Amino acid sequence: MKGMMAAIVAGFLACVPLTQALALPRVASLNLCTDQLLLMLAEPGQIVGITPLARDCWNAVLCEQAQHVPVLRPTAENVVASHPDVVLGGVYTAAVAMQAGREGGAQVIALPPARSLTDIPGQIMTVANAIGVPERGRQLATAFATRLASLSVARSSTDPTAAVYAANGFVTHAGSLPDDVLAHAGFRNYATLMGHQASSRFSLELLIAQPPDLLILDRSGKGTSLAQSMLDHPALKQAFAGAHHLDLPARLWLCGLPQTLDSVVMLRNARHNLEMSAP
């Protein structure tokens, strides 16, 4: 009798983790940034699907991890067919698919783009609470805040200048996540100093005639388009050689993630190299 009871108790305890996992909500993500937060926070069995972009290593830092979970194209039909309990997305994308989630009874979370590093812990917790793993979220958010505090530097009006230069000559403007990353790494945003407060295009001639201390090439994809090819113009390479040039993967700050702090580290190292190369 005792042996039978022990076997029953053991069997019950063995089933507890499975029961708890089954009790967690099933989640669909319709946005690259929520894809990656979901990959960091969710139990594997919770994920109904993430967007195909999550598997693109040009855009996603967790592209390898994304290979092991289902892909869901962000359409209303796919959301209805997958019956998620929670739908994650952005405020500007997949509006019809997110509305289909609402009408199907799912909890729908629309995350705005992170505009500063301090936005990231809050977004981690928003996703963690929605998918039923608040403790995991607190651990990730706390680790992020601790690392951010260790990386930040005092800012000065004499900090070197940096321009983030992307395809078609677009530069990073004030109020964006890359702008905040520059500040935390000890750089002043060249575009802001040149009087541009919104998204703008700068010509090669302007950059060369009035150069920032550091040119950061923001490569957001592979290919040989004219928009991308200007980043490899010989005149640009000559004007910003050595320590005055940095290739920084756009995926590090395309979304607000713990990995975004890796871009701060890269920029801190670039600033050090600038200082070492100064006459």
C-alpha positions, 0 to 999 in steps of 0.5 A: 500500500505504501509503495502504491501511494509513493508511486502515485505521489511521485507521478503527481509531482512529475506532472506538476511542471507539465501542468504549469506549462500547459496553464501558461497562455499560448502566444503569437508575435506579429512584430520583430521586436516582440518576437525577440522578447518572446524568445527570451521569456517564454516557455517553448511550448507557449509560442504559437508563432513568430514572424519570419523576420525573426530568422533573418540574422541581418535583423534579429540577434536571436535568429538562431534561437528562432529556428526552433519555434514556429513561424507565423506570417502576421495576417488576420487569417493566421491569427484566427487559425492559431487561436492564441491567448495573447497576441504581441505586436507593435503600434504601427504594424499588423493592425488588421491581424491584431484586431483579429486577435482582439475579436477572437478573445485574445489579450492584445499587447501593442508595444511602442518602439523603445526610444531610450535604453531606460524604456527596455526594462518596462517593455520586458516586464510588459511582455513577461506579465502578459505571458505569465512569467513575471519572475523571469521578466524581473530577473532579465530587467534587473540584469539589464538595469545593472549592466546599463548602470555599469556602462554609462559614462558622464556626458560633456559638451566636449564629447566626440561627435558621431553620425549614424549613416544608413542606406540612402544617406539617412542619419539617426535623429534625436529621440531615437534609441540609437541616439540614446545609445550614442549618449550613453557611450559618450558621443554627441549626435552629429545630426542634432548638432547640425540642426536636424531634429527629425529623420533626415538625409545627409549627402556624402559631400556634407559629411566629408566637408563637415565630418563627425569624429566617428562615422557609424555605418548602419547596415540593415541588410545584405544586397547590392542596391544603390541605397546600400552601395553609397555606404561603401563609396571610396570617398567615404572610406578615405575620409573616415579611415581607421578609428574614425569609422565603425560598422555596427550591426543594425540588429543591435539597436533595431529593437530595444533588447538586452543585447542593445547594450552590446552596441554601447560596448562597441561604441565605448571601444570606438571612443577609446580608439579615437582618443588613442589615435588623436595627435 
